[in-house]
Amino acid sequence: MSNNEDLYRDTESFRDSVTTISEDGKRVFIRPKKPKGKFYTARTKVSTVLLILLFGIPFIKLNGEPFMLFNILERKFIVFGIIFWPQDFILFVLASITAVVGVTLFTVTYGRIWCGWMCPQTIFLEMVFRKIEYKIDGDYGQQKKLAKMPWNAEKIRKRSVKWSIFYAISFLIANCFLSYVIGVDELFKIISEPPSQHIGGLMSILIFTTVFFFVFNWFREQACIVVCPYGRLQGVLLDKQSIQVSYDYKRGENRGKFRKNEDRKELDKGDCIDCNLCVAVCPTGIDIRNGSQMECVNCTACMDACDSVMEKVDLPMGLIRYASEEMIAEKKPFTFGKRMIAYSTVLIILLITLTSFLASRSDIESTVLRVPGTLYKREGDKIMNMYNYKILNKSHEHKDLHIELISPEGEVKVIGFESAISLEKQEFSEGTLLIYINKDQLNGRKTNLNLGIYQGDKLIEEVKTKFNGPIN
């Protein structure tokens, strides 16, 4: 094997293992150094805004309904105040495809910036739980010392306080999560009314609380490395033009310890002083100098750490920065590649299609079908067919509706309603109606019917069905 191949094996050996799992298969707990710097400050501000939105949105209502609701049990979904029912399945599929393409484009262009700046897992872990841990257990050196310490009074006290706070926050997160599923009104009932009336709801809260406590107290970065598929997808989505947290190896190599008043160029040293601070602050324990890795969540902690060192040794900042592989290797400016243009085109088409579907979406969803197993009935010159109807009022308003034949001419009688079908907001109605048509209006065995659902004189929706009649 050549020297070059030996070198390649050495530099790529880190890809054969995961930083959080030891050689004997045991969990390696990552205790990163407390980050600080302009990017960490910016992330803290962004996280604060997102946390306020996350906990505040369930309390926002439009027309008496939640601004956001994902009630899987009742198959009722509200997004930005717009109610979606199972009948809107095509819109759900289209919105999901649009979201996937949007995430793909975002990743192809900007890497895993979502993971580092906006993912709830990262925000809660790094900006809530980790900050509390630094306050109670101290920085990474003190945390390591505490972990090795026997269970004395100090360790029991710190663990008890930390775990109690963690569980309380997990309880709040569980309640917030549940409020997006059942709504805050139902959640308040579970909290305020006797437990015996809401055993299922209370069990759900306790189960979610325990799960969140487990994730943020013990599982932590494993959620990003082992469970979340996004990290594995980035290996497929990223290319040489994708912007991500990158180490400028052209500038940084060869690494060498810093000596005061030395001429690093004369000694053939790069700007990296091999302080390993970028590794110490990494929440997933990787060395960013090894290149793009699945574990990297683009949290920018290494960028802040490296910039602080460069400033102290009077070298240019940005040794670790947001850049593409092409920008570093070939010193090229950022450009929109062919893949980015292709994804952008598809995304624009999907957005236009989704917008047009939403704009044309009716407040009424209705179906009219012949009653199975029934035959037509003669009544003098008229032929009668019996139908089942289903009407859903998807709007936020009360509606009085009536059904009329658009073509051919005939008469519609709704059993149980002398005039209009009265529907409250989001109410569903089903029943039976009779349609009478003169024999001379029919076109053989089956005739196409166009029915109109009207609110007053306004046509809300048109429904098509078939009408059976005699051959002659």
NUBA-264635 format. One record per residue: x, y, z of N, C-alpha, C in turn; residue in one letter. Coordinates in steps of 0.001 Angstrom, whole numbers, plus 500000, padded with zeros to 6 digits. Atoms other than C-alpha are relative to their C-alpha. Layout:
! residues N
XYZXYZXYZa ...
***
This chain:
! residues 472
500852498804500000500000500000500000500888501246500000m 499185498798500135501385503439499060499860500885501228s 500061499048498890502128506247501530498747500836499948n 501209499194500161499247508274500079498775499243500489n 501140500806499563496829505407500703499983499852501519e 499912500064498536498111505061504289499486501288500620d 500435498700499494497561508765504820498489500141499878l 501452499909500201494046508543503379499257499188501056y 500644500850498994493189505677505719500034500682501366r 499876499340498702494479507679508692499022501161500114d 500836498809499938492565510842507816498513499661499902t 501403500377500148489345508991506983499538498995501046e 500350501031499026489402506564509923498877500438500929s 501043499510499096487075508802511943498610499639499493f 501303500329500561484249507861509577499575498562500324r 500324501386499680484417504239510779499305499853501356d 500614500077498675482965505107514177499204501275500278s 500781498850499562480582507470515951500597500510501294v 499312499409498854481986509883518526499320499685501327t 500737500220498751479279509054521076499929498537500417t 499987501429499667479899505295521079501453499525500054i 498628500469499837483097503730522412500243498731499194s 499645501192500768484953500831520798499317498747500529e 500686501163499433483300498376523208498483500152499980d 501434499839500206479846499710522258499267500756501083g 500645499265498921479191501790525366499792501470499624k 500328498594500256477677505272525379501109500909500533r 499043498977499592480177508130525505499226501302500175v 500751498772499746478593511167527159500834501214499595f 499333498789500460479474514441525484499704501127500983i 500145498851499101480090517295527910500767501163499386r 499304498933500722480895520278525672500308501205500884p 499656498744499339482598523428526869498929501030499698k 501028498977500177480201526333527356500398500953498882k 499646499133501139480136528248524038499705501468500304p 500294498570499935480240532016523729500553500662498752k 499593499304501213480565534457520875498803500592499291g 501076499282500700478552536440518349498948499052499425k 500974500945500561476961533392516715499141499378501099f 500759500569498881475960531891520060498994501024500525y 500912498935499571474437535231521067498828500126499030t 501053499908501019472524535393517772499054498805500096a 500831501202499861471303531799518206499111500088501232r 500792499837498778470142532631521728498798500897499745t 501099499083500322468056535524520406498958499322499105k 500909500713500903466575533427517586499204498952500781v 500661501047499206465808530592520036498956500589500935s 500956499342499106464107533017522445498710500330499261t 501179499666500819461778534227519686499211498737499654v 500666501248500389461028530665518529499310499332501190l 500625500581498806460333529488522094498733500759500386l 501192499192499719457913532375522632498878499624499040i 500999500397501000456141531438519394499465498600500283l 500402501387499759456104527735520252499001499902501146l 500889500066498837454493528268523659498812500951499878f 501069499020500123452341531203522530498940499678498963g 500926500283501108450749529913519305498744499244500438i 501234500704499598448339527462521047498935500917500608p 500959499070499384446735530459522792499393500969498986f 500520499107501044446142532339519515498814499323499314i 501192500542500651442686531878518016499532500935498890k 500624499259501098441039532943514769498586499465499829l 501411500407500124437242532891514540499623498911501003n 500331500958498952437113530956517780500718498675499902g 499266501251500194439449528222516509501490500239500199e 498552499848499818443141527569517307500695500399498705p 499205499604501164445704529122514977500711498786499397f 499357501250500430447464525728514814499417498854500810m 500507501186499314445989522322515640500253498781499126l 499737501239500730446999518793514660499344498853500753f 500783500986499260444226516652516125499863498729499175n 499987501249500763445025513218514753498806499122500379i 501088500853499525442368511521516894498680500327499310l 501243499587500645439515513560515396500203500330498521e 499649499742501414441285513923512016499644501440499604r 500262498581500227441071517686512259501316500761500108k 498735499281500042443992519898511282499731501464499658f 500132498562500250444216523685511445501397500570499828i 498709499389500287447147525503509863499750501451499611v 500185498560500212447290529313510034498516500370499968f 501421499686499899443600529332510946499134499334498957g 500757500699501045442579527259507901499783498556500429i 500334501347499542440770524034508807500103499009498843i 499871501061500989441682520869506919499393498720500582f 500664501230499604439579517705507079500529498846499156w 499561501139500824440159514164505736499654500171498526p 500393499766501398438343515322502595501025500858499254q 498966499157500608441269517708501995501323499248499869d 498798500830500030443715514813501692500961500416498887f 499156499599501130444987515996498295500822501233500350i 499266498809499572445931519337499847501104499629500976l 499010500453499027447738517569502695501196499371499283f 498927500651500763449737515439500244500831501043499253v 499310498960500765450573518461498093500853500878500915l 499252499191499036451627520502501138501216499237500520a 498891500827499516453803517604502363501116499923498961s 499001500060501075455534517272498991500722501340499881i 499411498661500067456085521045498905500995500205501135t 499115499861498836457595520941502403501287499202499804a 498823500847500222459929518065501468500940500638498978v 499178499340501021461126519867498329500639501263500568v 499468498793499378461535523077500347501173499695500915g 498915500411499106463653521306502979501203499531499187v 498920500482500861465675519623500223500773501169499398t 499349498819500574466369522950498502500796500749501056l 499337499288498904467236524571501823501292499298500389f 498821500771499612469668521746502645501063500033498912t 499051499954501120471254521664499195500731501334499972v 499410498665500066471878525407499446500748500362501276t 499448499491498747472528526082503128500354498916501009y 499613501064499091473321522679504626499007499808501121g 500869500322498864471969521879508093499780501208500907r 500242498797499208471301525447509194498723499858500821i 501222500268499239467824524255510266500332499315501325w 499651500758498797469386521806512739500641500890501059c 499266499183499048471641524385514329499231501174500551g 500654498756499619469269527336514474498519499873500342w 501457500008499856465623526246514364499386498681500453m 500558501295499601465205522568515222499632500020501492c 500392500006498581463223522182518505500931499173500881p 499080500837499229465569519394519638501247500798500395q 498797499208499733468613521682519351499695501180500911t 500354498821499205466838524724520799499797499620501462i 500251500399498612465596522905523909501270499482500668f 498807500593499403468829520971524454501069501051500286l 498880499068499867471360523760523861499622501304500694e 500375498691499492469381526843524843499172499961501292m 500779500110498758467337525517527772500702499051500974v 499474500998499071468588522290529341501501500159500230f 498553499882499838472292522815528675500355501253500814r 499740498779499227472192526394530060499759499763501495k 500293500325498597470587525112533269501105499106500565i 498938500911499566473211522371533456501289500755500300e 498808499197499750476024524919533173499874500770501318y 500230499247498765474454526904536034500160499114501237k 499992500897498838474134523877538344501298499207500091i 498834500892499979477014521557537365501308500692499660d 498790499312500419479469524142536039500354499688498557g 499552500221501375481447524102532779500475498559499823d 499729501401500351482669520962531049501011499325500922y 499028500583499084485668520437533355499365499596501314g 500701500294498751483493520615536459498983498874499825q 500968501068500268480879518354534833500693498636499965q 499253501258500051483481515680534127500433499569501398k 499590500290498625484750515934537690498812499489500819k 501206500395499272481189515673539045499550498593499603l 500416501327500483480470512602536869500835498892500646a 499114500997499403483498510766538360499906499971501528k 500102499873498554482670511887541892499079498920500583m 500916500955499348481165509297544289498719500718500430p 501293499410499647477560509812545393500052500563501429w 499955499309498717478281512226548212498881501039500060n 501077499017499797476075515056549528499934501020498863a 499973498997501070477211517541546844499409499455498705e 500492500587501243476524515202543932498509499712500081k 501430500278499832473139514099545316499195501288499921i 500713498716500020472129517731545852499903500552498581r 499996499436501354473160518868542362499148499166499038k 500799500858500886471617515851540631498508500155500299r 501415499868499615468354516218542570499409501299499487s 500481498687500464468041519919541779499876500009498483v 499998499982501475468947519459538114498891499129499434k 501015500910500527466698516464537523498594500499500291w 501322499443499664463774518157539291499621501115499029s 500249498906500955464109521249537091499767499435498605i 500152500623501325464546519091533984498615499372499845f 501310500665500096461397517105534788498874501031499940y 501010498938500025459405520302535447499908500631498605a 499993499424501357460477521748532076499429498989499002i 500550501049500872459694518417530389498481499945500118s 501449499963499773456220518641531947499366501158499219f 500501498846500762455729522111530407500018499711498500l 499893500332501428456940520868527003498908498993499617i 501042500996500271454549517882527218498632500658499893a 501267499276500057451632520213527952499903500837498730n 499973499204501234452668522484525074499758499103498792c 500166500948501100452936519497522733498557499544499900f 501373500490499988449523518227523802499009501087499580l 500894498907500384447968521670523289499893500150498488s 500063499984501464448838521385519586499165498840499464y 500753501177500432447017518036519463498519500120500346v 501396499953499559443846518640521482499485501417500211i 500415498617499774443812522441521892500123500393501466g 499796499543498623444367524587524994498733499877500838v 501249500096499233440684524521525984499836498610500609d 500098501376499511440663520734526267501115499707501002e 498884500193499075444060520842527974499681500590501371l 500382499378498734442746523245530638498980499148500749f 500968500900499360439881520826531283500719498849500702k 499245501113499418442357518002531887500698500449501280i 499252499495498845444329520200534287499075500388501151i 500858499413498964441418521818536144498925499055500536s 501084500873499556438764519096536314500542498781500751e 499548501175499242438914515982538553500746499002499122p 499197500949500782441585513496537381499215498799499488p 500779501178500399439005510691537233499268500192498681s 500717499718501252437329512439534288500936500026498792q 499043499870501114440529512639532212501209499092500230h 498896500945499752442582509526532988500913499891498768i 499221500127501239443652509169529341500874501208499741g 499244498766500219444713512811529084501164500141500959g 498937499914499002446711512737532309501101498987499726l 499003501015500346448430509510531276500843500454498814m 499267499490501170449355511119527947501025501036500419s 499082498961499536450901514113529716501196499384500727i 498920500633499244452910511895532080500937499203499095l 499173500774500938454105509642529244500892500936499188i 499213499046500779455202512607527097501050500688500868f 499039499374499082456859514234530126501200499096500214t 498918500966499781458896511088530791500862499839498762t 499251500126501262459872510771527137500899501214499798v 499193498790500174461034514402526937501135500066501024f 498954500014498970462942514052530230501118499038499601f 499007500985500441464682510934528895500844500552498853f 499294499478501183465578512649525598500985501101500388v 499165498841499718466946515878527078500959499798501168f 499088500261498884468574514406530185501044498948499658n 499071501098500261470162511241528791500281499786498514w 499833500369501410469565510572525075500703501107499213f 499370498789500514470471514112523948500396499942498526r 499551499905501391472611514317520794499748498717499208e 500305501246500687471778510674520017498735500129499152q 501217499767500786468392511924518796500352500494498607a 499565499470501301470229513782516005500833498986499223c 499064500916500660472805511083515296499344498676499628i 500548501346500186470783507864515648498580500021499451v 501428500044500324467073508706515339499639500845498785v 500405499075501074466717511725513045500618499602498660c 499469500405501307467041510746509364500662501150499235p 499522498835500738467973514296508349501524499999499856y 498542500033500056471656513845509239500516499032498949g 499576500985500998471923510760507057499658500465498588r 500381499500501317470108512491504221500984501037499472l 499130498933500474472627515320504131501149499464499154q 498955500585500829475208512932502704499584499879498548g 500532500096501363472947512602499663499719501396499436v 500459498689500468471728516191499495501127501001499805l 498932499005500085474947518127500065500936499717498835l 498982500127501032477399518782497287501074501055500237d 498875499088499819480506520922496768499581501469500057k 500459498615500006478382524064496382499117500342501199q 500868499776498846476357523645499605500744500766501095s 499434499221498910477014526209502326499815499235501306i 500073500661498697477833524644505707501147500475500867q 498880499660499115480082525077508726501217499210499532v 498847500662500623483482524328507194501319500538500555s 498638499645499597487130524345508202500818500299498750y 499190499600501154489402526186505771501369499323500112d 498768500775499896492078523513505473501122500601499156y 498984499342500831493864525520502758500797501007500833k 499390498986499150494547528189505348500524499409501299r 499683500511498669494727526048508459501137499006500057g 498941501017499993497134523269507455501316500599499480e 499803501050499007499773522353508436499767500563501406n 500249499530498646498634522580512033501294500030500808r 498826499922499129501116523590514680499716500887501189g 500208499223498800501183524906518219500528501431499817k 499650498586500135501434528656518591501180500344500912f 498874499481499237504701530208519693500075501493499768r 500014498546500097504943533900520433501138500491499100k 499051499324500906506692536042517771500577499077498934n 499494500892501038507172533056515445499450500405498631e 500467499789501367506864533328511655499451498658499505d 500621501292500300504380530555510881500204499596498542r 499790500317501413504827530820507116501399499450499776k 498618500456500147508573530400507427500173498589500549e 499933501328499404508014527346509623499045499023499327l 500958500823500749505468525985507093498831499562500888d 501158500263499154502649526217509638498786500757499470k 501236499326500359499033527005508842499472500822501171g 500569499148498953496757529251510874499397499210501153d 500557500804498908495329526360512927501096499714501016c 498982500201498962497249526304516238499755498708500782i 500261501327499420495819522873517125499666500078501492d 500392499825498598494227524092520366498877499045500405c 501111500952499790491316521613519980498787500615500689n 501152499350499385488877524191521324498736499756499179l 501147500285500867486604523529518313499389498641500329c 500482501318499598486350519911519491499352500066501379v 500494499901498624485806520872523134498591500579500074a 501321499359499947482737523035522358498945499264499189v 500944500675500893481135520636519856499009499150500793c 501002500765499245477833519235521243499868498543499564p 500016501405500421478274516020519234501401499380500041t 498667500532499748481995515629519988500866499751498789g 499210500256501205483341515729516423501118501036499846i 498941499063500378486411517403514989499656500544498623d 500444499399501266485193519795512286501124500057498984i 498852499939500922488704519823510819500117498755499132r 500010501223500823488036516316509488499084500129498788n 500891499796501140485496517750507051498548499759500368g 501437500186499803481742517314506595499712498635500605s 500323501239499306480297514711508965498516499945500335q 501408500207499719476884513239509648499600500611501339m 500332499541498655477039514249513339499897501518500107e 499974498537499911477561517963512609498605500577499786c 501316499376500109474401519991513247500112501479499637v 499783498606500431475920523307512080499567501006501076n 500416499139498891475453524897515516500868501240500151c 499073498854500031478372527355514941500816500162501280t 499207499878498774479911526699518393501493499998499683a 498587500064500383483218525795516738500453501288499306c 499660498733500660483100529004514675500323501069501035m 499749499027498926482826531136517821501302499700500721d 498795500388499267485557529160519582501260500322499198a 498834499764500849487971529391516653500261501497499817c 499835498552500162487320533110516108500613500641501242d 499447499435498757488085533824519774501498499721500109s 498581500354499973491434532004519446500773500816498965v 499327499228501055492322533706516151500197501452500422m 499899498610499526491640537074517755501126500145501020e 498962499945498962493966536276520684501398499879499417k 498660500210500578496868535133518473500246500929498814v 499850498978501040496333538042516046500096499396498591d 500118500568501341495415535898513034498594500286499476l 501329499684500549492479536506510634498933499018500484p 501115500853499589489130535191511873499372499335498771m 500665500682501108486968532867509770500709498753499543g 499343501261500358489253529821509788498947498881499925l 501200500850500097486031527916510529498840500952499754i 501035499037500392483110529627508793498947499321499147r 500993500475500966480011529212506670500612500105498608y 499417500016501350481398528167503287499725498652499361a 500137501267500722481065525515500606501382499416499752s 498725500650500303483759523008499737500664500660498793e 499488499333501202484115524731496372500597501357500340e 499508498674499608484574528147498003501364499899500678m 498731500166499299487419526797500156501072499423499075i 499008500692500832489135524473497666500427500829498798a 499708499303501247488889526689494579499894501516500116e 500109498553499753488418530141496173498950500657499107k 501064499458500847485206530607494174498912500636500851k 501138499433499268482319532838495250498798499062499919p 501190500843499997478979531256496071499166500244498749f 500869499907501174476857530508492988498873498983500129t 501140500914500029473473528875492455500273498920498963f 499697501105500904474210525442490974498772499483499271g 501092500565500808472111523397488565498958499311500875k 500947500674499109470598521301491347499129501007500743r 500747498964499279469604524417493244498934500631499101m 500947499413500956467958525891490147498854499026499726i 501029501017500274466126522614489443499024499883501161a 500869500091498814464817522302493015499154501269500150y 500733498741499874463840525986493024498833500060499026s 501063500017501014461846525554489809498848499109500429t 501035500938499536460008522513491170499242500594501186v 500627499410498816459346524337494461499033501115499620l 500872498903500447457894527389492692498719499441499369i 501170500634500635455599525159490605499060499425501068i 500810500587498931454430523316493728499295501071500824l 500604498907499223453821526568495611498850500643499250l 501080499425500816451764527972492744498802499064499974i 501082500990500019449751524738492520499267499958501335t 500602500043498673449185524613496287499181501251500280l 500720498735499793448168528284496372498692500022499227t 501214500014500818445682527805493543498952499050500585s 500926500939499348444165524766495312499362500630501228f 500513499358498789443833526735498538499018501114499667l 500871498888500397442296529711496742498651499505499495a 501245500532500569439712527526495010499287499038500953s 500569500933499026438988525441498118498646500501500493r 501358499621499599435273525470498937499814499842501497s 500338500111498580433857526042502419499110498794500274d 500918501133499881431495523138501740500582498791499286i 499595501259500618432444519523501077498777499098499981e 501242500778500086429579517389499791500131498834499022s 500118501147500907428843514035498186498531499584499934t 501356500502500209425577512723496719500106498703499206v 499902501309500644425344509012495868498666499265500113l 501230500771499970422426506761494968500055498977501135r 500084500998498932421258504530497803500245498626499382v 499677501307500600422813501109497079498817499039500050p 501019501039500047420412498369495989498594500493499696g 501343499469500279417483500718495204499795500145498499t 500360499800501402415651500957491856499232501306499858l 500796498785500234413992503925490250498523499661500205y 501433500185499761410288504447490898499215500939499089k 500860499184500869407592505664488502498914500667500844r 501112499260499393405184508333489711499370500858498901e 500599499337501159403051509244486688501041500204498924g 498998499684501031405249511021484128501393500212500595d 498714499739499346408037511385486690500668498708500450k 499194501106499499410844509038487645500719500497501254i 499373499603498735412182509104491210501167499064500336m 498845500740499466415614508050492539500284500480501417n 499673499660498611416725507954496182501522500081500170m 498566499753499836420133509324497216500355500238501473y 499418499598498718422298509628500304500891501214499770n 499132498830500128423957512984500834500827500172501280y 499144499620498877426825514113503076500525501404499730k 499544498616500150427631517781503629500790500398501239i 499153499521498909430459519186505737500209501498499846l 499759498560499974430600522861506671501405500230500555n 498612499837499584434366523546506773500334501424500427k 499758498589499692433971527263507441499822500293501488s 500175499549498624433831529265510676498621500626500208h 501301499328499930430256530422509965498851499003499914e 501235500764500157426725529069510304499508500133498558h 500478499955501378425257528147506905498643499298499888k 501282500596500370421708527502505685500072499656498522d 499757500464501361421986525405502535498771499290499444l 501021500799500661419589523952500005500571499424498708h 499505500719501174420082521530497124498999500132498871i 500855499861501187418734522166493642500652499314498812e 499493500569501256419031520501490246500413501123499060l 499536499047501017421115522483487772499598499486498620i 500422500637501253420545520046484924499892498492500234s 501139499398500727418296518488483804498990500596500989p 501023499433499138415163520102485152499360498906500847e 500626500969499115413550518371488119499752500590501374g 500350499569498650412641518511491781500815499204501011e 499218500635498943414698517775494888499259500157501321v 500606499965498681413170516844498251500982499389501002k 499094500481498954415436516535501311499154499507501164v 500796500593498933413889514182503857500449500569501350i 499698499444498681413705515835507270500186501493500008g 499840498549500086414162519399506000498971500548499024f 501006499407500869411243521397504657500587501121499141e 499401498903500761413432524297503578501512499766499879s 498545500080500119417183524675504175500585498977500967a 499212500859499105419756522305505670500846500933500860i 499320499076499096421038524162508725501255499340500561s 498713500538499534424726523624509547500753501055500798l 499130499128499223426721525199512347501424499892499453e 498614500047500477430444525887511799500613498630500301k 499316501295499932432409522687511170499058498840500331q 500971501063499738429211520648511463499824499130498763e 500171500976501069428612517530509406498552499516500001f 501385500459500118425186516503508118499914498935498917s 500249501017501013424071513402506285498544499564500078e 501402500396500042420676512151505200499617499473498629g 500530500564501246418470511108502317499229501071499243t 500782499085500826417017513067499418499405499236498818l 500701500585501138414610512217496620500063500970498832l 499933499166501199415040513488493072498954499497498998i 501053500308500968412082513614490630500332500696498688y 499747499437501325412647514107486894498967499445499021i 500922500457501049410154513976484001500709499023499077n 499428501050500840410684510953481798500602500557498717k 499490499455501268411172513103478678501322500758500165d 498714499327499748414237514748480356501166499006500101q 498975501017499792416096511435480659500640499567498690l 499247500471501163418743510081478307500306498515500155n 499790501437499930418244506338478422500140499489501428g 499877500717498723419283504029481245500629500859501092r 499342499142499018421586506507482992500114501418499448k 499941498585500375421434510296482906500922500738500969t 499102499205499153424107512665484180499217501099500705n 500651498953499217422903514923486982501032500989500500l 499204498941499386424364518256488053499171500627501111n 500692499444498843423318519255491562500775501192500530l 499364498817499434424012522639493106499692500122501479g 500178499701498578424577523349496826499991501527500110i 500180498552499988423254526883497369499889500526501423y 500260499217498795423419529389500190499269501258499533q 500814498948500604420582531696499330499983499811498496g 499921500084501464421012532453495625501418499687499520d 498599500197500366424764531795495724500331498519499893k 499566501377500200426096528542494271501320499783500735l 498797500274499201428610527154496797500829498883499382i 499294501140500554429476523825495206499098499255499035e 500731500792500989428468521664492273500385498535500154e 499785501440499824428062517885492624499415499250498812v 500464500798501139427754515349489805499693498580500455k 500360501382499702426022511976490007499209499420498839t 500760500665501068423943509528487921498555499798500440k 501436500224499753420167509102487612499549498820499150f 500467501196500723418650505725486686498552500174499532n 501358499933500555415578505448484494499740498855499042g 500323501069500949413799503160482046500730500199498672p 499307499913501298415409502332478700499153500789499012i 500895499306500944412370503567476762499166501040500724n 
***
